[in-house]
C-alpha cells in the first residue's frame, strides 16, 4: 500500500482522509440542522469519540493512537491491514471476542462492531470508528454490541456457527458476567434489537 497516496472515503457523518502515517476523520456539517446546533453537536461528538477511543486504548483494546483533536476532526495513527471480514477464521473470531470483552470490561460499548470496523494488523484485531460508541455498562448495551457482531457474521459468512463458538470462547474467557451478557444476546435476538 502506497502511504504517500491520498485516499478519501466519505461516510454519512464524516470524511476520512488517509495520508502517510495518519488518518484524519472530519465530521461534516448537516444542512438539515440549525447551524449553531450543528456546530455544537459536531464538536461535542468529535471530542467524545476521541475520548472514548483513547480510554479504550488505555484499557488494553487495540485502537489507533489519537494524535490530535481539532474542532471537528480527529487525527490518528493509520493502521495498515485488511478489514477483519476478509481474513475471518476461527482464530480471528476468538480474537474479536477477547477484544470486545476488553472493551466491555472498560465500560464502553462500540455501537457498531461490524467486521468492517475492525482491522487485522500484525496478528491482532484493531477496533476502529468509535463514532457510535458510548460509556455504558448495562447488559442491554453490551448485549446489543455482541448481537450486532453476530448479525454481521451470520449475514456474511456461511461458517457462522463455528465462528460464533470461537467468538464466545474469546469473549467468555476473560469477561466477568459473560454468561449474563450472552443470555441478553439471546433475548435481544428473540425480541428484535429494539423494544
C-alpha positions in Angstrom: 0.0 0.0 0.0 1.4 3.4 -1.0 1.4 5.6 2.1 2.1 8.7 0.0 -1.1 8.3 -2.0 -4.1 10.3 -0.7 -7.3 8.3 -0.2 -10.6 9.9 0.8 -13.6 8.0 2.0 -17.0 9.7 2.5 -19.4 8.4 5.0 -22.8 9.6 6.4 -21.2 11.6 9.3 -17.6 12.2 8.3 -15.0 12.3 5.6 -12.0 10.1 6.3 -8.6 11.0 4.6 -5.7 8.6 4.7 -2.4 10.3 4.2 1.0 9.0 5.1 1.1 7.5 8.6 -2.1 9.3 9.7 -5.9 9.2 9.2 -8.0 12.3 9.6 -11.7 11.9 10.4 -13.6 15.2 9.8 -17.2 15.4 10.8 -19.2 17.2 8.1 -21.9 19.8 8.5 -25.6 18.7 8.2 -27.8 21.2 6.2 -30.9 19.9 7.9 -29.7 21.2 11.3 -29.7 24.7 12.7 -26.2 25.9 12.1 -25.4 26.7 15.7 -26.8 23.3 16.9 -24.9 21.5 14.1 -21.6 23.2 15.2 -22.2 22.3 18.8 -23.1 18.7 18.1 -20.2 18.0 15.7 -17.7 19.5 18.2 -19.1 17.5 21.2 -19.3 14.3 19.2 -15.8 14.7 17.9 -14.4 15.2 21.4 -16.4 12.3 22.9 -15.4 9.9 20.1 -11.7 10.8 20.7 -12.0 10.4 24.4 -13.7 7.1 24.2 -11.2 5.7 21.7 -8.3 6.9 23.9 -10.0 5.4 27.0 -10.5 2.1 25.2 -6.8 2.0 24.2 -5.7 2.7 27.8 -7.9 -0.3 28.8 -5.9 -2.5 26.5 -8.1 -2.5 23.5 -6.1 -2.3 20.2 -7.1 1.0 18.6 -5.3 3.7 16.5 -3.4 6.2 18.7 -5.1 9.6 18.7 -2.6 12.2 17.5 -4.7 15.4 17.7 -8.3 16.6 18.1 -9.0 19.9 16.5 -12.6 21.3 16.1 -14.4 18.8 14.1 -11.5 16.5 13.2 -9.6 13.7 14.8 -6.1 12.8 13.5 -5.0 9.3 14.4 -2.5 6.7 13.7 -3.0 4.8 10.4 -3.3 1.0 11.0 -2.4 -0.9 7.8 -4.1 -4.2 7.2 -7.3 -5.8 5.8 -10.7 -5.4 7.3 -11.4 -8.4 9.5 -14.2 -9.7 7.2 -11.6 -10.5 4.6 -9.4 -12.7 6.9 -12.1 -14.1 9.2 -11.5 -17.6 10.6 -12.0 -19.2 14.0 -8.8 -17.7 15.5 -9.7 -14.2 14.3 -13.2 -14.6 15.7 -11.8 -15.7 19.0 -9.6 -12.6 19.0 -12.6 -10.4 18.2 -14.3 -11.9 21.3 -11.4 -11.1 23.5 -11.2 -7.5 22.1 -14.9 -6.9 22.6 -14.7 -8.3 26.1 -11.8 -5.9 27.0 -13.9 -3.0 25.6 -17.0 -4.0 27.6 -14.9 -4.6 30.7 -13.8 -1.0 30.5 -17.5 0.2 30.5 -17.5 1.1 26.8 -19.7 -0.2 24.0 -18.7 0.2 20.4 -22.1 0.7 18.9 -21.2 -0.7 15.5 -18.9 -3.6 16.0 -19.1 -5.0 12.4 -16.2 -6.8 10.7 -15.7 -3.6 8.6 -15.0 -1.6 11.7 -12.1 -3.9 12.6 -8.7 -4.2 11.0 -6.4 -7.2 11.2 -2.8 -5.9 11.5 0.4 -7.5 12.9 -1.5 -10.6 14.0 -4.2 -8.7 16.1 -7.6 -7.2 15.7 -7.9 -3.4 16.0 -11.2 -1.6 16.6 -11.8 1.5 14.5 -14.6 4.0 14.1 -15.8 4.9 17.6 -18.4 7.3 16.2 -21.4 5.5 17.8 -19.6 4.4 20.9 -20.6 5.3 24.5 -19.8 4.7 28.1 -22.3 2.0 29.2 -22.0 -1.0 31.4 -25.6 -2.2 31.0 -26.3 -5.7 30.0 -28.6 -4.4 27.2 -25.9 -2.2 25.6 -23.2 -4.9 25.8 -25.8 -7.5 24.5 -26.6 -5.3 21.5 -22.9 -4.9 20.7 -22.5 -8.7 20.6 -25.8 -9.2 18.7 -24.7 -6.7 16.0 -21.4 -8.6 15.6 -23.3 -11.9 15.3 -25.7 -10.4 12.8 -22.8 -9.3 10.6 -21.2 -12.7 10.8 -24.4 -14.5 10.0 -25.2 -12.3 7.0 -21.7 -12.5 5.5 -20.2 -15.9 6.4 -21.6 -19.4 6.0 -19.2 -20.6 8.7 -21.3 -18.7 11.2 -21.9 -21.5 13.8 -18.2 -22.2 14.1 -17.2 -18.6 14.1 -19.8 -17.8 16.8 -18.5 -20.5 19.0 -14.9 -19.2 18.6 -16.0 -15.7 19.4 -17.8 -16.9 22.5 -14.7 -18.7 23.6 -12.6 -15.5 23.4 -15.4 -13.4 24.9 -16.3 -15.6 27.9 -12.7 -16.5 28.8 -11.9 -13.0 30.2 -15.3 -11.3 30.8 -16.8 -11.4 34.2 -20.6 -11.7 33.7 -20.2 -13.1 30.2 -23.0 -15.7 30.8 -25.5 -12.9 31.7 -24.4 -10.9 28.6 -24.8 -13.9 26.3 -28.3 -14.6 27.9 -29.2 -11.0 27.0 -28.0 -11.5 23.4 -30.4 -14.4 23.1 -33.2 -12.3 24.5 -32.4 -9.5 22.0 -32.4 -11.9 19.1 -35.8 -13.3 20.2 -37.5 -9.9 20.6 -35.5 -7.9 18.0 -32.8 -5.3 18.7 -35.2 -2.6 19.9 -38.2 -3.0 22.3 
